[in-house]
Amino acid sequence: MEHFLVRPGERADDLQLNGLRLIQNPAWFCFGVDAVLLADYAAQTIKKDSRVLDLCSGNGIIPLLLSQKSQAAQITGLEIQTPVEEMAERSVRMNGLEHKITMICGDLKEAPERFGKSSFQYITCNPPYKEAGSGLMNRTDTAALARHEILCSLEDIIRVSSIILEPLGKLCIIHRPERLIDLICLMKRYGLEPKRLRFIHPYPNKTATMILAEGVRQGRPKLFLDPPLYIYERPGIYSKEIDQIYGRKKAAE
């Protein structure tokens, strides 16, 4: 089956998790460590039989990882770019997960009309990190759309999440530290109470380069700061926690 699902210019990568494979196009935008960290962070609080929506789903990496890392009953991936969504759908078929994962092509700003209010218990999002700015950008460039807030903004993501999450439903998102104030203020504005926050550092004693955050719709005010996560112990050596997240066994030193 793989031969028919993988098209010229694409590759099928082994995710090293229960035999999962992911179709990617190197000319577009391949997933990075941020998607893996978000899926692991989200899975920690996704309850059994939950309905999960992944916004800005891209090639479907987060729905695929959550299908194995969580006990969610149904995972929906929403992606605006037709060829990218179609590629993600082929990955779902390759892994025989059509019963658990549904990929949909659509604009997240229209999600309330598509799905209805209070329709999910959990939302994940690995959004475009960079603000669109004033320069001219190619609105058909797949990589640019994945990195820049061209077709949606951080406010769009949080506003929509506040509508389609159930009361006490959770939004889990990864972003850059320089957007932390925007993230917290927007969550508060739209009734998503920030509940968990974790800083991700490349090395100990280095400045954080990513943040993981969880907000709860209509939650009570109380923020829990999780211990920092370090990608590397030292140059070339991943931390034990990163090896655990990736499912790698630490070689004996």
Backbone bond lengths (Angstrom), bond angles and torsions (degrees), N, CA, C in turn:
res aa  C-N    CA-C-N  psi(-1)  N-CA   C-N-CA  omega(-1)  CA-C   N-CA-C  phi
1 M - - - 1.468 - - 1.529 111.12 -
2 E 1.337 117.10 -37.44 1.455 120.45 -176.49 1.516 111.45 -56.19
3 H 1.328 117.56 -38.02 1.459 121.86 -178.54 1.526 111.10 -58.26
4 F 1.314 117.57 -35.69 1.464 121.56 -177.50 1.529 112.45 -84.41
5 L 1.321 117.90 -21.93 1.455 121.14 -176.43 1.526 113.23 -90.75
6 V 1.323 117.18 -27.03 1.462 121.51 -179.76 1.517 108.95 -92.42
7 R 1.305 116.99 122.30 1.465 122.80 -174.64 1.523 111.12 -98.02
8 P 1.320 117.83 165.30 1.468 120.69 179.30 1.529 111.53 -55.25
9 G 1.320 116.17 135.69 1.461 121.61 -178.04 1.514 113.52 88.67
10 E 1.334 117.79 -7.01 1.462 122.43 179.81 1.523 110.30 -105.30
11 R 1.330 114.79 166.99 1.454 120.91 174.62 1.521 108.49 -141.29
12 A 1.316 116.58 156.48 1.466 121.69 176.20 1.523 108.00 -110.63
13 D 1.328 116.74 110.99 1.461 122.20 -176.35 1.522 111.21 -93.91
14 D 1.314 115.80 138.76 1.457 122.67 175.28 1.524 108.44 -80.43
15 L 1.345 117.23 119.24 1.459 121.56 -178.59 1.525 113.35 -83.87
16 Q 1.323 117.23 -0.03 1.472 121.36 177.28 1.525 111.30 57.55
17 L 1.341 115.86 37.04 1.463 120.77 179.48 1.523 108.70 -144.10
18 N 1.308 116.05 100.00 1.468 122.42 177.33 1.524 112.48 52.47
19 G 1.330 116.01 35.23 1.459 120.34 176.09 1.517 115.45 78.85
20 L 1.322 118.62 8.08 1.468 121.13 -179.16 1.528 111.27 -63.98
21 R 1.330 115.08 140.38 1.457 121.43 174.82 1.526 108.29 -128.30
22 L 1.316 115.34 146.09 1.464 121.94 -177.07 1.516 109.89 -128.34
23 I 1.323 115.73 127.51 1.461 120.83 176.33 1.527 109.05 -81.51
24 Q 1.328 116.66 129.79 1.453 121.72 178.54 1.527 110.23 -135.06
25 N 1.321 114.79 153.02 1.458 121.50 174.76 1.529 107.20 -115.48
26 P 1.329 118.93 108.71 1.471 121.00 -176.96 1.526 113.73 -58.93
27 A 1.320 117.88 -21.15 1.461 120.80 179.08 1.529 111.44 -76.79
28 W 1.354 117.20 -13.30 1.448 121.49 179.42 1.522 108.67 -100.48
29 F 1.321 116.68 -126.72 1.476 120.72 -176.30 1.522 108.06 -126.64
30 C 1.337 116.82 108.72 1.462 121.16 179.31 1.527 110.37 -86.28
31 F 1.322 116.32 152.18 1.458 119.97 -175.79 1.524 110.65 -69.64
32 G 1.349 115.30 156.99 1.452 121.35 179.10 1.512 110.99 -127.45
33 V 1.325 115.58 -168.88 1.458 121.19 -177.56 1.525 111.19 -63.02
34 D 1.337 117.99 -28.06 1.470 119.83 -178.42 1.517 111.95 -60.45
35 A 1.331 117.80 -40.24 1.466 120.80 178.94 1.522 111.31 -65.50
36 V 1.322 116.51 -40.39 1.469 121.04 179.81 1.524 110.28 -65.24
37 L 1.331 117.05 -42.87 1.464 120.93 -179.67 1.524 111.22 -67.15
38 L 1.330 116.96 -40.08 1.466 119.96 179.05 1.520 110.86 -63.38
39 A 1.324 117.40 -45.80 1.465 120.72 -179.71 1.525 111.03 -60.34
40 D 1.320 116.72 -41.77 1.460 120.22 -179.91 1.522 111.06 -67.52
41 Y 1.327 117.52 -42.25 1.464 122.38 -179.72 1.525 110.93 -64.68
42 A 1.317 115.93 -44.25 1.458 120.43 -179.63 1.524 111.58 -65.48
43 A 1.325 116.20 -41.25 1.464 120.40 -176.20 1.522 112.63 -60.58
44 Q 1.329 116.90 -23.42 1.462 120.81 -178.30 1.527 112.78 -63.41
45 T 1.330 117.45 -27.56 1.470 119.45 -176.53 1.532 113.40 -121.70
46 I 1.328 118.20 4.32 1.461 119.84 176.00 1.524 108.70 -75.32
47 K 1.311 116.42 120.86 1.462 120.98 -177.42 1.524 111.40 -81.57
48 K 1.318 114.93 158.96 1.459 121.46 179.25 1.521 110.78 -57.70
49 D 1.327 115.35 137.30 1.473 124.33 176.63 1.533 113.16 68.90
50 S 1.324 117.91 19.54 1.460 120.86 178.31 1.531 111.38 -73.19
51 R 1.326 114.78 157.58 1.466 122.50 170.82 1.524 106.94 -101.40
52 V 1.331 116.04 123.23 1.462 121.89 -174.07 1.520 109.82 -119.61
53 L 1.321 116.08 139.14 1.465 122.22 175.01 1.520 108.37 -120.79
54 D 1.325 116.14 128.46 1.462 121.46 175.26 1.518 108.67 -106.04
55 L 1.338 116.53 113.69 1.457 122.12 178.58 1.527 110.03 -87.05
56 C 1.341 116.31 152.73 1.480 121.15 -177.68 1.527 108.77 53.97
57 S 1.320 116.60 49.52 1.462 122.13 -165.14 1.522 114.23 -72.99
58 G 1.329 118.33 -19.23 1.459 120.35 176.14 1.513 112.84 57.95
59 N 1.327 116.47 -129.77 1.469 120.47 -177.22 1.524 113.34 -81.72
60 G 1.327 117.28 7.21 1.466 120.56 174.68 1.507 115.05 85.80
61 I 1.318 117.92 14.76 1.463 120.47 -176.66 1.528 111.53 -61.15
62 I 1.323 118.83 -42.64 1.469 120.00 -176.75 1.531 111.61 -69.02
63 P 1.338 120.79 -47.16 1.466 118.56 174.27 1.523 113.27 -55.63
64 L 1.336 117.49 -39.88 1.461 119.68 179.66 1.528 110.81 -64.11
65 L 1.322 117.32 -46.67 1.463 119.84 179.82 1.526 111.69 -64.36
66 L 1.327 116.82 -41.07 1.465 119.87 179.92 1.524 112.10 -66.44
67 S 1.318 116.97 -27.34 1.466 119.26 178.87 1.521 111.79 -62.89
68 Q 1.340 117.03 -23.74 1.464 121.69 179.84 1.519 112.42 -106.88
69 K 1.323 118.16 -29.27 1.461 121.55 -175.67 1.527 113.03 -88.76
70 S 1.331 117.81 -15.53 1.462 120.78 -178.58 1.518 109.83 -127.29
71 Q 1.333 115.18 172.45 1.471 120.63 175.90 1.529 110.52 -107.58
72 A 1.317 116.36 30.28 1.460 120.25 176.82 1.523 110.17 -59.84
73 A 1.318 115.55 143.07 1.459 119.97 -179.75 1.522 111.17 -80.23
74 Q 1.341 116.64 -39.73 1.456 121.45 -176.31 1.517 108.86 -144.32
75 I 1.327 116.19 131.52 1.462 122.39 179.69 1.522 108.21 -122.02
76 T 1.326 115.97 126.63 1.460 121.66 178.68 1.520 108.91 -114.05
77 G 1.319 116.64 131.82 1.460 121.66 175.37 1.513 109.62 -108.36
78 L 1.329 117.35 128.47 1.463 122.39 179.91 1.522 108.76 -113.70
79 E 1.329 116.48 120.32 1.459 122.56 -177.66 1.528 109.10 -136.15
80 I 1.334 116.29 133.81 1.465 120.51 -173.21 1.534 113.32 -82.23
81 Q 1.323 117.80 -25.66 1.465 120.63 -176.00 1.534 109.93 -87.57
82 T 1.304 116.10 117.63 1.468 121.20 -174.01 1.525 113.47 -56.88
83 P 1.331 120.37 -50.75 1.470 118.56 -178.24 1.519 113.37 -64.85
84 V 1.323 117.27 -32.33 1.465 120.71 179.13 1.529 110.05 -71.12
85 E 1.337 116.70 -44.57 1.472 120.74 177.78 1.519 110.73 -61.78
86 E 1.321 116.65 -39.57 1.459 120.20 -178.96 1.528 110.66 -66.68
87 M 1.343 116.78 -37.00 1.460 120.64 176.19 1.532 110.56 -64.90
88 A 1.342 116.70 -41.94 1.468 120.88 177.83 1.524 110.78 -61.75
89 E 1.310 116.15 -39.12 1.466 120.17 179.16 1.523 110.88 -62.62
90 R 1.325 117.24 -36.76 1.462 120.36 177.38 1.532 111.11 -67.72
91 S 1.333 117.36 -33.91 1.466 119.71 175.25 1.525 111.18 -64.17
92 V 1.330 116.17 -40.19 1.463 120.51 177.43 1.522 110.07 -59.93
93 R 1.321 116.45 -45.20 1.469 121.05 179.05 1.517 111.31 -65.02
94 M 1.334 117.27 -39.99 1.464 121.36 -180.00 1.529 111.21 -58.80
95 N 1.344 115.51 -35.85 1.460 120.24 -177.98 1.528 113.60 -92.68
96 G 1.330 116.93 2.20 1.462 120.52 179.16 1.508 113.44 63.52
97 L 1.343 116.69 37.12 1.466 121.03 -175.55 1.522 112.73 -111.10
98 E 1.324 117.39 22.63 1.463 120.13 -179.41 1.520 112.71 -60.68
99 H 1.325 117.43 -26.06 1.465 121.41 179.99 1.523 112.37 -73.91
100 K 1.345 116.18 -17.49 1.467 120.22 -173.99 1.524 113.29 -117.32
101 I 1.328 117.61 -30.12 1.469 121.75 -176.19 1.523 109.74 -119.26
102 T 1.327 115.89 131.55 1.462 122.34 174.64 1.516 108.58 -122.23
103 M 1.321 117.03 122.85 1.455 121.80 176.12 1.529 108.77 -98.54
104 I 1.340 115.53 135.39 1.465 121.90 -178.32 1.524 108.87 -130.56
105 C 1.322 116.31 136.86 1.456 121.40 175.04 1.527 108.25 -94.23
106 G 1.327 116.78 122.44 1.455 119.27 -179.32 1.510 111.39 179.85
107 D 1.321 115.28 168.02 1.452 123.98 179.33 1.520 109.06 -87.89
108 L 1.328 117.04 124.63 1.471 118.95 -177.69 1.525 112.12 -62.15
109 K 1.321 118.07 -24.49 1.466 120.54 178.90 1.529 110.97 -65.84
110 E 1.320 117.01 -18.98 1.464 122.06 177.87 1.522 112.15 -100.39
111 A 1.335 117.08 6.67 1.468 121.07 -177.39 1.527 113.70 -59.13
112 P 1.361 120.04 -39.67 1.467 118.29 178.62 1.522 113.23 -59.29
113 E 1.321 117.18 -37.68 1.463 120.17 178.35 1.526 110.91 -72.97
114 R 1.320 116.88 -35.00 1.471 120.91 -178.22 1.523 111.82 -72.92
115 F 1.337 116.82 -45.33 1.464 120.91 -172.29 1.520 113.95 -102.56
116 G 1.324 117.43 -25.80 1.456 120.82 -177.11 1.517 112.19 92.36
117 K 1.317 116.02 162.62 1.459 121.63 -179.69 1.532 111.05 -69.90
118 S 1.312 115.44 147.60 1.477 122.56 174.59 1.522 112.18 51.50
119 S 1.327 116.36 45.61 1.459 120.17 -173.64 1.531 114.39 -101.02
120 F 1.344 117.37 -9.00 1.467 120.49 179.68 1.524 109.87 -132.60
121 Q 1.317 114.40 150.81 1.463 120.57 177.04 1.523 112.38 -95.19
122 Y 1.328 115.76 -16.66 1.460 119.41 -178.27 1.519 109.36 -150.90
123 I 1.318 116.42 138.81 1.465 122.81 175.37 1.520 108.55 -128.06
124 T 1.319 116.25 135.28 1.458 121.67 171.59 1.520 108.75 -116.19
125 C 1.325 116.46 153.52 1.461 119.36 177.86 1.521 110.53 -157.85
126 N 1.326 115.16 124.71 1.457 122.94 169.36 1.528 105.22 -109.65
127 P 1.334 117.38 88.75 1.462 121.15 -166.85 1.527 112.90 -85.51
128 P 1.335 116.60 171.61 1.468 119.19 167.83 1.528 108.78 -60.78
129 Y 1.316 117.61 131.84 1.460 121.16 -174.16 1.521 113.42 -86.14
130 K 1.335 116.39 -31.11 1.463 119.72 -169.59 1.522 110.92 -95.87
131 E 1.331 115.45 136.46 1.459 119.67 175.95 1.526 108.98 -66.99
132 A 1.333 115.77 148.09 1.464 120.55 -173.28 1.522 111.98 -61.01
133 G 1.336 118.15 -36.76 1.452 120.84 -179.98 1.518 111.19 72.89
134 S 1.310 115.72 -171.82 1.459 120.62 -175.18 1.519 113.22 -101.67
135 G 1.344 117.43 -8.85 1.454 119.72 -178.68 1.515 112.23 -74.01
136 L 1.322 116.15 157.81 1.457 121.53 179.42 1.518 109.60 -74.32
137 M 1.333 116.78 130.22 1.457 121.29 178.02 1.516 109.37 -126.71
138 N 1.313 115.32 152.19 1.447 121.54 179.13 1.530 108.73 -81.24
139 R 1.303 117.68 110.68 1.464 122.21 -175.86 1.523 112.25 -73.27
140 T 1.342 117.93 -3.65 1.465 120.95 176.34 1.525 111.24 -107.81
141 D 1.337 117.93 1.49 1.458 122.65 179.62 1.525 108.71 -79.41
142 T 1.337 116.07 112.75 1.463 120.54 -175.47 1.521 112.31 -58.81
143 A 1.331 117.51 -44.46 1.463 120.71 -179.06 1.525 111.11 -65.59
144 A 1.339 117.24 -41.28 1.469 120.37 179.79 1.522 110.94 -63.87
145 L 1.327 117.20 -40.06 1.460 120.70 -179.81 1.529 110.90 -67.09
146 A 1.325 116.93 -31.23 1.468 120.44 179.17 1.528 112.03 -74.17
147 R 1.338 116.77 -27.80 1.466 120.32 -173.97 1.531 113.63 -98.98
148 H 1.327 117.07 -30.08 1.460 121.06 -171.58 1.531 111.37 -113.51
149 E 1.323 115.91 148.60 1.462 122.38 178.64 1.537 109.71 -77.03
150 I 1.330 115.61 67.16 1.463 121.00 -178.20 1.522 110.45 -90.00
151 L 1.326 116.60 -47.07 1.468 120.84 -176.63 1.521 112.86 -101.65
152 C 1.319 117.97 -11.55 1.468 120.82 174.82 1.514 108.47 -155.53
153 S 1.314 116.42 154.81 1.462 122.37 178.96 1.524 109.63 -113.39
154 L 1.326 115.58 168.84 1.461 120.19 175.07 1.522 110.16 -59.66
155 E 1.316 117.22 -38.33 1.465 120.05 178.18 1.519 111.41 -63.95
156 D 1.340 118.21 -39.47 1.468 121.04 176.93 1.525 110.28 -57.72
157 I 1.331 115.97 -45.49 1.463 121.00 -177.28 1.527 111.36 -61.96
158 I 1.315 116.60 -46.04 1.464 120.31 -176.75 1.523 111.16 -73.36
159 R 1.318 117.15 -39.41 1.471 120.07 178.42 1.527 110.86 -62.18
160 V 1.321 116.66 -47.02 1.461 120.70 179.88 1.531 110.79 -64.18
161 S 1.324 116.77 -42.42 1.465 120.42 179.77 1.521 111.59 -60.02
162 S 1.320 116.88 -37.45 1.466 120.69 -178.93 1.523 111.89 -66.60
163 I 1.324 116.62 -21.40 1.470 120.77 -179.56 1.520 111.20 -88.78
164 I 1.327 116.79 -44.41 1.470 118.89 -171.27 1.527 113.43 -93.06
165 L 1.338 117.42 -5.06 1.465 119.25 171.95 1.524 110.62 -81.12
166 E 1.318 116.41 143.92 1.455 120.87 170.23 1.532 109.66 -67.27
167 P 1.329 118.41 157.86 1.465 119.54 170.02 1.531 109.62 -53.82
168 L 1.319 116.01 132.36 1.457 125.46 -175.52 1.534 112.62 71.67
169 G 1.337 116.72 7.40 1.456 120.47 171.80 1.515 110.29 -71.05
170 K 1.329 116.76 160.43 1.462 121.14 -170.67 1.527 112.34 -121.05
171 L 1.330 114.65 140.33 1.457 122.81 169.62 1.517 107.79 -109.05
172 C 1.327 116.63 125.86 1.457 121.77 176.46 1.520 107.65 -117.59
173 I 1.340 116.32 126.00 1.455 120.85 -172.27 1.523 109.80 -139.74
174 I 1.331 116.29 150.24 1.459 121.57 173.75 1.519 107.70 -116.56
175 H 1.335 116.52 141.31 1.458 119.04 -177.46 1.524 109.19 -155.77
176 R 1.316 116.09 -170.67 1.463 122.19 179.76 1.532 110.62 -96.50
177 P 1.324 118.10 146.34 1.471 120.59 -178.33 1.524 113.75 -57.39
178 E 1.342 117.22 -31.62 1.462 119.22 -178.59 1.523 112.75 -68.50
179 R 1.325 117.41 -12.46 1.468 121.20 177.56 1.530 111.98 -102.86
180 L 1.336 117.30 9.68 1.465 120.16 -175.21 1.527 112.19 -60.50
181 I 1.324 118.06 -44.34 1.461 120.23 -179.35 1.526 110.32 -62.94
182 D 1.336 116.95 -43.90 1.469 120.44 176.48 1.521 110.21 -57.93
183 L 1.328 115.90 -45.38 1.461 121.08 -177.38 1.524 111.80 -61.05
184 I 1.328 116.48 -49.52 1.469 120.48 -178.66 1.525 111.08 -65.22
185 C 1.328 116.83 -44.93 1.467 120.17 -177.99 1.520 111.56 -64.34
186 L 1.327 116.99 -40.46 1.463 119.86 179.70 1.528 111.09 -68.61
187 M 1.314 117.38 -39.43 1.466 119.84 176.10 1.524 110.60 -58.93
188 K 1.319 116.52 -46.91 1.465 120.14 -179.97 1.532 110.76 -63.43
189 R 1.313 116.97 -40.25 1.461 121.27 -178.72 1.519 111.65 -61.09
190 Y 1.336 116.28 -38.35 1.463 119.91 -175.30 1.529 113.41 -102.87
191 G 1.305 117.26 18.39 1.455 120.33 171.51 1.510 115.77 77.48
192 L 1.342 116.97 22.81 1.458 121.13 173.84 1.529 107.49 -106.87
193 E 1.300 116.77 106.13 1.461 120.58 -175.05 1.528 110.18 -77.13
194 P 1.340 118.22 120.53 1.470 120.28 176.84 1.527 110.46 -60.78
195 K 1.330 116.81 125.01 1.467 120.45 -175.99 1.526 113.48 -119.30
196 R 1.338 117.32 -33.04 1.465 120.17 179.73 1.520 109.28 -134.81
197 L 1.334 115.08 145.26 1.455 120.62 179.49 1.526 108.07 -146.98
198 R 1.328 115.69 134.95 1.467 119.60 178.20 1.528 109.92 -140.02
199 F 1.318 115.99 131.36 1.456 121.95 178.67 1.534 109.53 -93.72
200 I 1.336 115.57 137.95 1.465 121.70 -179.64 1.524 108.30 -113.58
201 H 1.340 115.60 124.26 1.457 122.24 -176.58 1.529 109.67 -116.19
202 P 1.338 118.05 144.64 1.466 118.65 176.55 1.530 111.81 -66.12
203 Y 1.341 117.20 -39.23 1.462 123.26 178.83 1.535 108.84 -142.78
204 P 1.327 118.08 159.57 1.469 119.33 169.06 1.531 109.81 -56.90
205 N 1.320 115.60 142.67 1.467 122.71 179.52 1.518 113.84 69.94
206 K 1.345 117.38 12.09 1.459 121.28 173.85 1.530 108.97 -109.68
207 T 1.319 116.48 151.62 1.457 121.97 -179.69 1.526 111.27 -63.12
208 A 1.326 116.48 143.09 1.465 121.29 178.60 1.525 110.41 -63.02
209 T 1.318 115.98 141.82 1.466 121.73 178.29 1.527 112.56 -113.59
210 M 1.333 117.28 -12.85 1.464 121.99 177.62 1.522 109.21 -144.48
211 I 1.323 116.07 157.37 1.458 121.52 173.58 1.521 109.43 -133.25
212 L 1.320 115.22 142.38 1.460 122.44 171.48 1.518 107.67 -107.40
213 A 1.319 116.55 134.73 1.469 119.97 -178.55 1.518 110.18 -139.68
214 E 1.330 115.06 146.28 1.460 121.74 177.11 1.525 108.99 -129.28
215 G 1.322 116.26 129.50 1.454 122.31 176.23 1.509 110.86 -119.56
216 V 1.322 117.03 145.78 1.456 122.71 -177.90 1.523 109.49 -115.76
217 R 1.313 116.95 127.03 1.459 120.01 178.70 1.531 110.25 -66.07
218 Q 1.316 115.94 124.60 1.466 123.81 -179.50 1.533 112.09 60.66
219 G 1.328 116.00 27.54 1.461 119.76 178.12 1.521 111.87 -77.02
220 R 1.304 116.50 161.81 1.460 121.56 177.16 1.520 109.70 -80.28
221 P 1.334 117.84 145.58 1.468 120.63 -178.99 1.527 112.37 -64.74
222 K 1.304 116.11 117.19 1.458 122.71 171.77 1.525 107.29 -179.31
223 L 1.319 116.38 114.12 1.458 121.79 -176.76 1.523 110.27 -102.61
224 F 1.346 115.80 128.85 1.454 122.05 176.99 1.525 108.33 -104.31
225 L 1.316 116.76 126.11 1.456 122.10 178.64 1.529 108.65 -98.56
226 D 1.332 115.82 111.80 1.461 120.60 179.95 1.529 110.65 -75.52
227 P 1.330 117.12 157.48 1.469 119.86 177.73 1.534 110.74 -58.36
228 P 1.318 118.32 149.94 1.468 120.25 179.18 1.528 111.40 -64.16
229 L 1.309 115.18 151.75 1.463 121.73 177.14 1.525 107.93 -111.41
230 Y 1.324 116.42 128.06 1.457 121.70 179.06 1.529 109.11 -107.29
231 I 1.329 116.38 130.08 1.466 120.09 179.82 1.531 110.34 -71.76
232 Y 1.327 116.64 -46.14 1.464 121.66 -178.27 1.534 110.87 -119.68
233 E 1.321 115.70 144.12 1.459 120.60 170.02 1.526 109.48 -75.71
234 R 1.331 114.67 -41.80 1.458 123.85 178.05 1.524 106.89 -159.44
235 P 1.316 118.81 168.92 1.468 120.08 -176.25 1.529 113.20 -50.22
236 G 1.336 114.61 123.38 1.459 120.68 176.78 1.515 114.83 84.25
237 I 1.323 118.38 -5.31 1.470 121.64 -178.13 1.522 109.29 -120.15
238 Y 1.334 116.72 112.39 1.460 120.62 178.51 1.527 110.30 -68.34
239 S 1.323 115.46 152.22 1.464 119.76 177.04 1.523 109.87 -69.95
240 K 1.325 115.90 160.66 1.457 120.39 179.50 1.522 111.17 -62.37
241 E 1.335 116.48 -36.43 1.467 118.74 -179.31 1.525 111.41 -68.26
242 I 1.323 117.54 -38.21 1.465 120.08 177.14 1.524 110.23 -64.57
243 D 1.321 116.88 -42.65 1.468 119.52 176.21 1.523 111.03 -59.99
244 Q 1.323 116.31 -38.70 1.464 120.30 179.03 1.525 110.59 -66.62
245 I 1.324 117.42 -43.47 1.467 121.55 179.86 1.524 110.62 -61.68
246 Y 1.319 116.65 -40.06 1.462 121.23 -179.94 1.528 112.73 -82.03
247 G 1.328 116.69 -6.77 1.446 119.96 179.55 1.519 113.85 76.29
248 R 1.346 115.21 24.84 1.467 119.80 -179.40 1.508 109.92 -95.44
249 K 1.325 116.45 143.92 1.455 121.33 175.29 1.515 108.42 -89.60
250 K 1.325 115.56 131.43 1.462 121.28 -178.83 1.527 109.23 -70.94
251 A 1.304 114.51 126.78 1.461 118.01 178.43 1.534 109.35 -69.90
252 A 1.292 114.61 145.92 1.473 120.03 178.69 1.528 109.84 -65.43
253 E 1.322 115.49 131.25 1.468 119.88 -179.14 1.517 110.40 -93.88
